[in-house]
Amino acid sequence: MAKYWFKQKSIGIGSTPNTWQGWLVTLLAIVLMIAVVFEAKQISDPSAQKLVALTGVGAIFIALSVIAFLKTEGGWRWRSGKKD
């Protein structure tokens, strides 16, 4: 049986960490995003700073979203808060 790291949100779409693995992946993604922004600040060209920061943070966000989607029991779907 597969162990799911995230659970479906009760309202809206998406998931939230449910196990220590889910929390670890989420915190790691946040730390990596912060590191990317700080590293981008080292670039002298402001346009390149923005491009590197947005690309890096976007890639990490997409990776976290894919992991969360794959490791959420029942996948993602819209939920209105009612029992269903």
C-alpha positions as CSV (number, residue, x, y, z in Angstrom):
1,M,0.0,0.0,0.0
2,A,1.3,3.4,-1.0
3,K,2.1,5.9,1.8
4,Y,0.7,9.4,1.0
5,W,2.5,12.4,2.2
6,F,-0.3,14.9,1.6
7,K,-4.0,15.1,2.2
8,Q,-6.7,16.9,0.2
9,K,-7.7,20.3,1.3
10,S,-11.2,20.5,2.7
11,I,-12.0,23.7,0.8
12,G,-10.6,24.5,-2.6
13,I,-8.2,22.5,-4.7
14,G,-4.8,21.1,-3.8
15,S,-3.3,19.5,-0.8
16,T,-1.5,20.0,2.5
17,P,1.4,18.1,4.2
18,N,0.1,15.2,6.2
19,T,3.3,13.3,7.2
20,W,6.9,14.2,8.1
21,Q,7.9,13.5,4.5
22,G,5.4,16.0,3.2
23,W,6.5,18.6,5.6
24,L,10.2,17.9,4.8
25,V,9.6,18.3,1.1
26,T,7.6,21.5,1.6
27,L,10.3,23.0,3.9
28,L,13.0,22.0,1.6
29,A,11.3,23.7,-1.3
30,I,10.9,26.9,0.7
31,V,14.6,26.9,1.7
32,L,15.6,26.3,-1.9
33,M,13.4,29.1,-3.1
34,I,14.9,31.5,-0.6
35,A,18.4,30.3,-1.6
36,V,17.6,31.0,-5.3
37,V,16.5,34.5,-4.5
38,F,19.6,35.2,-2.5
39,E,21.8,33.8,-5.2
40,A,20.0,35.8,-7.9
41,K,20.8,39.0,-5.8
42,Q,24.5,38.4,-6.5
43,I,23.9,39.0,-10.3
44,S,24.7,42.6,-11.2
45,D,22.2,43.0,-14.0
46,P,18.7,43.7,-12.5
47,S,16.9,42.1,-15.5
48,A,19.0,38.9,-15.2
49,Q,18.3,38.9,-11.4
50,K,14.6,38.9,-12.0
51,L,14.8,36.2,-14.7
52,V,17.0,33.9,-12.6
53,A,14.8,34.4,-9.5
54,L,11.5,33.8,-11.2
55,T,12.8,30.9,-13.3
56,G,14.3,29.2,-10.2
57,V,11.4,29.8,-7.9
58,G,9.0,28.7,-10.6
59,A,10.8,25.5,-11.3
60,I,10.9,24.6,-7.6
61,F,7.2,25.4,-7.2
62,I,6.3,23.2,-10.2
63,A,8.4,20.4,-8.8
64,L,6.8,20.7,-5.4
65,S,3.3,20.8,-7.0
66,V,4.0,17.6,-9.0
67,I,5.3,15.8,-5.9
68,A,2.3,16.9,-3.9
69,F,-0.1,15.8,-6.7
70,L,1.5,12.4,-7.0
71,K,1.7,11.8,-3.2
72,T,-1.9,13.0,-2.4
73,E,-4.4,10.2,-1.7
74,G,-7.3,10.6,-4.2
75,G,-5.5,13.3,-6.2
76,W,-6.6,16.9,-6.5
77,R,-10.1,18.1,-7.1
78,W,-12.3,21.0,-6.1
79,R,-13.9,20.5,-2.6
80,S,-16.5,22.8,-1.1
81,G,-16.1,21.9,2.5
82,K,-19.0,19.5,2.6
83,K,-18.6,15.8,3.3
84,D,-18.4,14.0,0.0
